[in-house]
Amino acid sequence: MSTPLILGCLWVLAAAATAMLPMRRQMVPGLALLAAAPVLLAWIGWVHGWLWLAIGLFAFLSMFRNPLLYFLRRAMGRPVQVPKELEK
């Protein structure tokens, strides 16, 4: 197995572990995973081709759909809803 796929598997395990944390403790590791994903997906696509890139991209979008929609709405100037656990 190649290095990008091993790192991709570790990324998935880290994302699953982050999802098990309380909502307030998910921010920092979640943002780190969100930032690392495009680099890792590009590396997987470069080494293994577009099909594996597409599979990884679909998985990434499925796992991070709510944070990505939040950032998209903020960028477009639309109102956003923050989960009650994160409200102060």
Sine and cosine of phi, psi and omega as CSV:
sin_phi,cos_phi,sin_psi,cos_psi,sin_omega,cos_omega
0.00,0.00,0.53,-0.85,-0.08,-1.00
-1.00,0.00,0.29,-0.96,-0.03,-1.00
-0.86,0.51,-0.71,0.70,-0.02,-1.00
-0.89,0.46,-0.58,0.81,0.01,-1.00
-0.95,0.32,-0.61,0.79,0.06,-1.00
-0.89,0.45,-0.71,0.70,0.04,-1.00
-0.91,0.43,-0.56,0.83,0.07,-1.00
-0.90,0.44,-0.66,0.75,0.06,-1.00
-0.90,0.43,-0.65,0.76,0.05,-1.00
-0.91,0.41,-0.58,0.81,0.05,-1.00
-0.89,0.45,-0.68,0.73,0.02,-1.00
-0.89,0.45,-0.68,0.73,0.03,-1.00
-0.90,0.44,-0.65,0.76,0.03,-1.00
-0.91,0.41,-0.61,0.79,0.03,-1.00
-0.92,0.39,-0.64,0.77,0.04,-1.00
-0.91,0.41,-0.65,0.76,0.03,-1.00
-0.92,0.40,-0.61,0.79,0.04,-1.00
-0.91,0.42,-0.62,0.79,0.01,-1.00
-0.90,0.43,-0.40,0.91,0.00,-1.00
-0.99,0.13,-0.19,0.98,0.02,-1.00
-0.96,0.26,0.37,-0.93,0.13,-0.99
-0.87,0.49,0.45,-0.90,-0.11,-0.99
-0.82,0.58,-0.66,0.76,-0.03,-1.00
-0.92,0.40,-0.45,0.89,-0.04,-1.00
-1.00,-0.06,0.01,1.00,-0.01,-1.00
-1.00,0.08,-0.28,0.96,-0.15,-0.99
-0.88,0.48,-0.83,0.56,-0.10,-1.00
-0.91,0.42,-0.80,0.60,0.01,-1.00
-0.92,0.40,-0.53,0.85,0.02,-1.00
-0.91,0.41,-0.67,0.74,0.04,-1.00
-0.92,0.38,-0.59,0.81,0.07,-1.00
-0.90,0.43,-0.67,0.74,0.04,-1.00
-0.92,0.40,-0.63,0.77,0.03,-1.00
-0.89,0.46,-0.62,0.78,0.01,-1.00
-0.96,0.27,-0.55,0.83,-0.04,-1.00
-0.98,0.19,-0.40,0.92,-0.10,-0.99
-0.87,0.50,-0.74,0.68,-0.02,-1.00
-0.87,0.49,-0.63,0.78,0.02,-1.00
-0.91,0.42,-0.71,0.70,0.00,-1.00
-0.91,0.42,-0.67,0.74,0.03,-1.00
-0.91,0.42,-0.64,0.77,0.04,-1.00
-0.89,0.45,-0.65,0.76,0.02,-1.00
-0.90,0.43,-0.70,0.71,0.04,-1.00
-0.88,0.47,-0.69,0.73,0.03,-1.00
-0.89,0.45,-0.63,0.77,0.00,-1.00
-0.91,0.42,-0.68,0.74,-0.08,-1.00
-0.99,0.15,-0.64,0.77,-0.17,-0.99
-0.92,-0.39,-0.11,0.99,0.07,-1.00
0.97,-0.24,0.15,-0.99,-0.12,-0.99
-0.93,0.37,-0.49,0.87,-0.02,-1.00
-0.89,0.45,-0.72,0.70,0.02,-1.00
-0.94,0.33,-0.52,0.86,0.11,-0.99
-0.89,0.45,-0.71,0.71,0.00,-1.00
-0.89,0.45,-0.67,0.74,0.03,-1.00
-0.89,0.46,-0.72,0.70,0.03,-1.00
-0.91,0.42,-0.62,0.78,0.01,-1.00
-0.91,0.41,-0.67,0.74,0.04,-1.00
-0.89,0.46,-0.66,0.75,0.03,-1.00
-0.90,0.43,-0.69,0.72,0.01,-1.00
-0.88,0.48,-0.72,0.69,0.00,-1.00
-0.91,0.42,-0.55,0.83,0.04,-1.00
-0.92,0.39,-0.67,0.74,-0.04,-1.00
-0.96,0.28,-0.56,0.83,-0.11,-0.99
-0.92,-0.39,0.46,0.89,-0.06,-1.00
-0.89,0.45,-0.67,0.74,-0.03,-1.00
-0.93,0.36,-0.73,0.68,0.06,-1.00
-0.89,0.45,-0.60,0.80,0.01,-1.00
-0.92,0.38,-0.63,0.77,0.07,-1.00
-0.91,0.42,-0.61,0.79,0.05,-1.00
-0.87,0.50,-0.77,0.64,-0.02,-1.00
-0.91,0.41,-0.58,0.81,0.04,-1.00
-0.91,0.42,-0.70,0.71,0.02,-1.00
-0.90,0.43,-0.65,0.76,0.04,-1.00
-0.90,0.44,-0.65,0.76,-0.01,-1.00
-0.92,0.40,-0.53,0.85,-0.02,-1.00
-1.00,0.05,-0.06,1.00,0.02,-1.00
0.99,0.17,0.27,0.96,0.02,-1.00
-1.00,0.07,0.39,-0.92,0.04,-1.00
-0.93,0.38,0.58,-0.82,-0.01,-1.00
-0.84,-0.54,0.46,-0.89,0.06,-1.00
-0.95,-0.31,0.80,-0.60,0.05,-1.00
-0.99,-0.15,0.71,-0.71,0.04,-1.00
-0.85,0.53,0.52,-0.85,-0.05,-1.00
-0.87,0.50,-0.50,0.87,0.00,-1.00
-0.91,0.42,-0.42,0.91,-0.04,-1.00
-0.99,-0.12,-0.17,0.99,0.02,-1.00
-0.95,0.31,0.56,-0.83,0.01,-1.00
-0.94,-0.33,0.00,0.00,0.00,0.00
